[in-house]
Amino acid sequence: MSNLVEIRDLHFSYGKRAILSGLSMDFPRGKVIAVMGGSGSGKTTVLRLIGGQLIPRKGQVKVQGQVVHKLNTAGLYLLRRKMGMLFQHGALFTDLTVYENVAFPLREHTDLPEELIRNLVLMKLHAVGLRNAAALKPGEISGGMARRVALARSIALDPELIMYDEPFAGLDPISMGVTANLIRNLNTALGSTSVLVSHDVKECFAIADYVYFLSQGKIVAHGTPADMMASTDPYVHQFVNAEADGPVPFHYPGKSLADDLGLGVKA
């Protein structure tokens, strides 16, 4: 099976602060791939590099065989038309209706007649269970429903690659389950490749075909969800079991409190 996205020896930093160090990852066509790890591990940065929002310091990201950071503006925009993005907080236009939000990318990137756009929008909303909410504004629906509207918008152009940035954040258990099932079912129906950035173990393991675990900008483990559940790796074990003690420290690295307070042992 060919890979839609290939990442090789990827390095990225903000100034002197390294974010990603030597990442190599494959995202096969038609699969749901989860990129997991704690806050600040570099998960969302991976999505931004795939989408061309950031330029790597070293290494490369290939999408459909094209090196993303080497594309000109026109080439990058053309590639992005084949991508869908579900932002962490939905990023819906609050002054537009649910219908207008989903119609926006179709009007922006196609010359389709309005009647066909209407049919496509209603089909996408029906797929996420919100066709009858088309006339409502984002402020008139729940957070979970708004996330589903954002999902409908992200698949409006039937993208080959769909990226999800923390799709379960802030959702109640029912909405989390609904969203997880939608991601899996839509990926199958569209034949897309899905990259799922999250720290929600239960939902990710239920729908992902493969998992990468990041810590401090490096891949510390990868495999199927079953592999990760059975892993004896200290980091994976701590993360999967939500344990406080382990390789991931509670405190940001640096000087001790005693040193900051001038209470350190003096020679």
Kinemage of the C-alpha trace (Angstrom):
@kinemage 1
@onewidth
@group {chain A} dominant
@subgroup {mainchain}
@vectorlist {calphas} color= white
{ca met a 1} P 0.000 0.000 0.000
{ca ser a 2} L 1.404 3.402 -0.999
{ca asn a 3} L 1.834 6.279 1.412
{ca leu a 4} L -0.065 9.521 0.918
{ca val a 5} L 2.243 11.337 3.360
{ca glu a 6} L 5.901 10.567 4.037
{ca ile a 7} L 7.974 12.375 6.665
{ca arg a 8} L 11.720 11.893 6.693
{ca asp a 9} L 14.307 13.087 9.251
{ca leu a 10} L 12.132 16.070 10.120
{ca his a 11} L 13.550 18.785 12.379
{ca phe a 12} L 11.816 21.986 13.430
{ca ser a 13} L 12.549 24.628 16.040
{ca tyr a 14} L 11.373 28.023 17.190
{ca gly a 15} L 14.645 29.896 17.456
{ca lys a 16} L 16.924 27.778 19.627
{ca arg a 17} L 14.044 25.777 21.127
{ca ala a 18} L 13.811 22.414 19.359
{ca ile a 19} L 10.256 21.206 18.765
{ca leu a 20} L 10.778 18.186 16.494
{ca ser a 21} L 13.976 16.164 16.201
{ca gly a 22} L 14.499 13.550 13.489
{ca leu a 23} L 10.903 12.439 12.877
{ca ser a 24} L 10.242 9.793 10.215
{ca met a 25} L 6.609 8.729 9.715
{ca asp a 26} L 4.409 7.127 7.045
{ca phe a 27} L 0.696 7.722 6.560
{ca pro a 28} L -0.684 5.037 4.187
{ca arg a 29} L -3.619 5.760 1.904
{ca gly a 30} L -7.006 4.859 3.333
{ca lys a 31} L -5.820 4.529 6.927
{ca val a 32} L -6.482 6.404 10.167
{ca ile a 33} L -3.181 7.285 11.819
{ca ala a 34} L -3.088 8.700 15.350
{ca val a 35} L -0.263 10.982 16.478
{ca met a 36} L -0.361 11.003 20.260
{ca gly a 37} L 1.563 12.500 23.140
{ca gly a 38} L 1.342 14.993 25.953
{ca ser a 39} L 0.921 18.737 25.612
{ca gly a 40} L 3.959 20.343 23.990
{ca ser a 41} L 5.213 17.124 22.394
{ca gly a 42} L 4.996 18.565 18.857
{ca lys a 43} L 1.808 16.921 17.598
{ca thr a 44} L 0.113 19.996 16.125
{ca thr a 45} L 3.437 21.170 14.666
{ca val a 46} L 3.440 18.007 12.537
{ca leu a 47} L 0.072 19.016 11.056
{ca arg a 48} L 1.308 22.538 10.320
{ca leu a 49} L 4.336 21.173 8.510
{ca ile a 50} L 2.158 18.842 6.433
{ca gly a 51} L -0.073 21.769 5.490
{ca gly a 52} L 2.877 24.004 4.616
{ca gln a 53} L 2.221 26.589 7.320
{ca leu a 54} L 5.723 25.984 8.672
{ca ile a 55} L 9.040 25.229 6.976
{ca pro a 56} L 11.291 22.527 8.460
{ca arg a 57} L 14.815 23.306 9.570
{ca lys a 58} L 15.928 19.966 8.168
{ca gly a 59} L 14.307 16.980 6.460
{ca gln a 60} L 11.114 17.001 4.460
{ca val a 61} L 7.413 16.268 4.311
{ca lys a 62} L 6.062 14.707 1.116
{ca val a 63} L 2.358 14.708 0.249
{ca gln a 64} L 1.443 12.786 -2.906
{ca gly a 65} L 5.146 12.670 -3.727
{ca gln a 66} L 5.573 16.450 -3.543
{ca val a 67} L 7.957 18.058 -1.063
{ca val a 68} L 5.636 20.531 0.650
{ca his a 69} L 8.128 23.237 1.628
{ca lys a 70} L 9.541 23.391 -1.923
{ca leu a 71} L 6.194 24.228 -3.558
{ca asn a 72} L 5.474 27.757 -4.725
{ca thr a 73} L 2.356 29.542 -3.501
{ca ala a 74} L 0.162 28.331 -6.363
{ca gly a 75} L 1.375 24.744 -5.953
{ca leu a 76} L 0.828 24.824 -2.200
{ca tyr a 77} L -2.726 26.148 -2.569
{ca leu a 78} L -3.461 23.458 -5.160
{ca leu a 79} L -2.202 20.786 -2.770
{ca arg a 80} L -4.222 22.222 0.112
{ca arg a 81} L -7.412 21.803 -1.914
{ca lys a 82} L -6.880 18.079 -1.462
{ca met a 83} L -6.657 18.477 2.321
{ca gly a 84} L -9.368 18.883 4.931
{ca met a 85} L -8.655 20.320 8.367
{ca leu a 86} L -10.682 20.043 11.555
{ca phe a 87} L -9.307 22.707 13.881
{ca gln a 88} L -9.139 22.125 17.623
{ca his a 89} L -11.996 24.498 18.456
{ca gly a 90} L -13.900 24.132 15.186
{ca ala a 91} L -13.064 27.647 13.903
{ca leu a 92} L -16.552 28.157 12.473
{ca phe a 93} L -17.601 31.565 11.174
{ca thr a 94} L -19.877 32.711 13.986
{ca asp a 95} L -21.903 35.141 11.850
{ca leu a 96} L -22.702 32.518 9.213
{ca thr a 97} L -25.269 29.772 9.459
{ca val a 98} L -24.343 26.120 9.644
{ca tyr a 99} L -25.261 25.844 5.955
{ca glu a 100} L -23.103 28.821 4.940
{ca asn a 101} L -20.129 27.488 6.914
{ca val a 102} L -20.142 24.210 5.013
{ca ala a 103} L -20.818 25.946 1.693
{ca phe a 104} L -17.865 28.324 2.148
{ca pro a 105} L -15.051 26.068 0.813
{ca leu a 106} L -17.229 24.960 -2.113
{ca arg a 107} L -17.842 28.564 -3.132
{ca glu a 108} L -14.222 29.534 -2.512
{ca his a 109} L -12.586 26.728 -4.475
{ca thr a 110} L -15.105 25.675 -7.143
{ca asp a 111} L -17.339 27.191 -9.814
{ca leu a 112} L -20.232 24.862 -9.075
{ca pro a 113} L -23.774 26.184 -9.559
{ca glu a 114} L -25.634 27.125 -6.379
{ca glu a 115} L -28.153 24.295 -6.779
{ca leu a 116} L -25.364 21.687 -6.788
{ca ile a 117} L -23.641 23.389 -3.838
{ca arg a 118} L -26.922 23.199 -1.941
{ca asn a 119} L -27.209 19.467 -2.585
{ca leu a 120} L -23.600 18.838 -1.562
{ca val a 121} L -23.920 20.873 1.635
{ca leu a 122} L -27.086 19.061 2.667
{ca met a 123} L -25.418 15.713 1.954
{ca lys a 124} L -22.395 16.602 4.108
{ca leu a 125} L -24.622 17.836 6.924
{ca his a 126} L -26.735 14.700 6.653
{ca ala a 127} L -23.565 12.598 6.989
{ca val a 128} L -22.861 14.212 10.368
{ca gly a 129} L -26.515 14.151 11.472
{ca leu a 130} L -27.141 17.906 11.264
{ca arg a 131} L -29.054 18.505 8.042
{ca asn a 132} L -31.990 19.909 9.997
{ca ala a 133} L -29.726 22.392 11.783
{ca ala a 134} L -28.661 24.057 8.522
{ca ala a 135} L -30.357 27.385 9.269
{ca leu a 136} L -28.920 27.767 12.781
{ca lys a 137} L -25.882 29.837 13.776
{ca pro a 138} L -22.910 28.226 15.597
{ca gly a 139} L -23.952 30.036 18.789
{ca glu a 140} L -27.330 28.313 18.677
{ca ile a 141} L -25.977 24.751 18.768
{ca ser a 142} L -23.967 22.764 21.308
{ca gly a 143} L -20.200 22.416 21.298
{ca gly a 144} L -20.435 18.831 20.118
{ca met a 145} L -22.754 19.797 17.278
{ca ala a 146} L -20.450 22.651 16.282
{ca arg a 147} L -17.564 20.179 16.069
{ca arg a 148} L -19.651 18.044 13.715
{ca val a 149} L -20.417 21.082 11.555
{ca ala a 150} L -16.685 21.762 11.363
{ca leu a 151} L -16.196 18.131 10.360
{ca ala a 152} L -18.787 18.510 7.583
{ca arg a 153} L -16.936 21.600 6.359
{ca ser a 154} L -13.589 19.783 6.409
{ca ile a 155} L -14.938 17.089 4.049
{ca ala a 156} L -16.864 19.469 1.774
{ca leu a 157} L -14.356 19.024 -1.074
{ca asp a 158} L -13.951 15.248 -0.552
{ca pro a 159} L -10.268 15.611 0.430
{ca glu a 160} L -7.736 12.828 0.080
{ca leu a 161} L -6.137 13.836 3.377
{ca ile a 162} L -8.084 14.890 6.467
{ca met a 163} L -6.229 16.262 9.491
{ca tyr a 164} L -7.822 16.445 12.928
{ca asp a 165} L -6.320 18.633 15.662
{ca glu a 166} L -7.605 17.435 19.053
{ca pro a 167} L -11.092 16.570 17.749
{ca phe a 168} L -12.272 15.275 21.140
{ca ala a 169} L -11.173 18.237 23.262
{ca gly a 170} L -13.958 19.616 25.455
{ca leu a 171} L -16.596 17.105 24.360
{ca asp a 172} L -18.855 15.083 26.635
{ca pro a 173} L -18.518 11.269 26.487
{ca ile a 174} L -21.466 10.842 24.091
{ca ser a 175} L -20.186 13.521 21.703
{ca met a 176} L -16.705 12.015 21.862
{ca gly a 177} L -18.030 8.623 20.839
{ca val a 178} L -20.140 10.111 18.049
{ca thr a 179} L -17.197 12.116 16.716
{ca ala a 180} L -14.864 9.111 16.832
{ca asn a 181} L -17.314 6.969 14.878
{ca leu a 182} L -17.804 9.744 12.324
{ca ile a 183} L -14.067 10.043 11.749
{ca arg a 184} L -13.731 6.317 11.148
{ca asn a 185} L -16.843 5.986 8.985
{ca leu a 186} L -16.125 9.079 6.884
{ca asn a 187} L -12.574 7.912 6.279
{ca thr a 188} L -13.915 4.603 4.974
{ca ala a 189} L -16.673 6.204 2.896
{ca leu a 190} L -14.378 8.783 1.280
{ca gly a 191} L -11.358 6.508 0.928
{ca ser a 192} L -9.325 9.242 2.594
{ca thr a 193} L -6.238 9.160 4.767
{ca ser a 194} L -6.832 10.614 8.231
{ca val a 195} L -4.187 12.015 10.572
{ca leu a 196} L -5.578 12.273 14.064
{ca val a 197} L -3.694 14.381 16.627
{ca ser a 198} L -4.979 13.697 20.123
{ca his a 199} L -4.181 12.659 23.683
{ca asp a 200} L -7.479 10.789 24.190
{ca val a 201} L -6.403 7.167 24.406
{ca lys a 202} L -9.770 5.388 24.388
{ca glu a 203} L -11.206 7.121 21.321
{ca cys a 204} L -7.988 7.011 19.307
{ca phe a 205} L -7.287 3.362 20.003
{ca ala a 206} L -10.871 2.479 19.015
{ca ile a 207} L -10.580 3.920 15.496
{ca ala a 208} L -6.884 4.174 14.568
{ca asp a 209} L -5.072 1.674 12.368
{ca tyr a 210} L -1.652 2.803 13.582
{ca val a 211} L -0.306 5.012 16.371
{ca tyr a 212} L 2.787 7.184 16.771
{ca phe a 213} L 3.716 8.372 20.260
{ca leu a 214} L 5.701 11.607 20.524
{ca ser a 215} L 7.592 12.918 23.516
{ca gln a 216} L 9.764 16.031 23.463
{ca gly a 217} L 9.653 16.123 19.680
{ca lys a 218} L 10.770 12.538 19.094
{ca ile a 219} L 8.980 9.284 18.296
{ca val a 220} L 9.270 7.114 21.381
{ca ala a 221} L 7.000 4.293 20.211
{ca his a 222} L 4.784 3.295 17.297
{ca gly a 223} L 2.593 0.388 16.290
{ca thr a 224} L -1.012 -0.750 16.224
{ca pro a 225} L -3.310 0.150 19.132
{ca ala a 226} L -3.010 -3.447 20.327
{ca asp a 227} L 0.787 -3.143 20.277
{ca met a 228} L 0.596 0.039 22.330
{ca met a 229} L -1.768 -1.476 24.895
{ca ala a 230} L 0.654 -4.355 25.396
{ca ser a 231} L 3.776 -2.161 25.367
{ca thr a 232} L 6.178 -2.257 28.295
{ca asp a 233} L 7.816 0.993 27.208
{ca pro a 234} L 7.789 3.262 30.299
{ca tyr a 235} L 6.504 6.320 28.423
{ca val a 236} L 3.708 4.452 26.625
{ca his a 237} L 2.710 2.676 29.833
{ca gln a 238} L 2.534 5.976 31.728
{ca phe a 239} L 0.525 7.685 28.989
{ca val a 240} L -1.924 4.858 28.281
{ca asn a 241} L -2.598 4.306 31.977
{ca ala a 242} L -2.652 8.029 32.877
{ca glu a 243} L -0.076 7.559 35.631
{ca ala a 244} L 1.416 10.567 37.393
{ca asp a 245} L 4.840 8.977 37.914
{ca gly a 246} L 6.997 8.038 34.944
{ca pro a 247} L 9.282 9.440 32.241
{ca val a 248} L 7.039 12.478 31.700
{ca pro a 249} L 7.793 14.905 34.537
{ca phe a 250} L 5.235 17.158 36.180
{ca his a 251} L 7.592 20.150 36.388
{ca tyr a 252} L 9.037 21.962 33.381
{ca pro a 253} L 12.790 21.196 33.291
{ca gly a 254} L 15.140 23.755 34.825
{ca lys a 255} L 16.502 24.884 38.147
{ca ser a 256} L 15.086 23.529 41.377
{ca leu a 257} L 12.806 25.608 43.608
{ca ala a 258} L 15.515 25.618 46.282
{ca asp a 259} L 17.966 27.177 43.817
{ca asp a 260} L 15.433 29.823 42.749
{ca leu a 261} L 14.817 30.717 46.385
{ca gly a 262} L 18.518 30.852 47.145
{ca leu a 263} L 18.302 27.857 49.476
{ca gly a 264} L 20.654 25.611 47.526
{ca val a 265} L 23.553 23.967 49.328
{ca lys a 266} L 26.609 26.212 49.230
{ca ala a 267} L 30.165 24.952 49.194
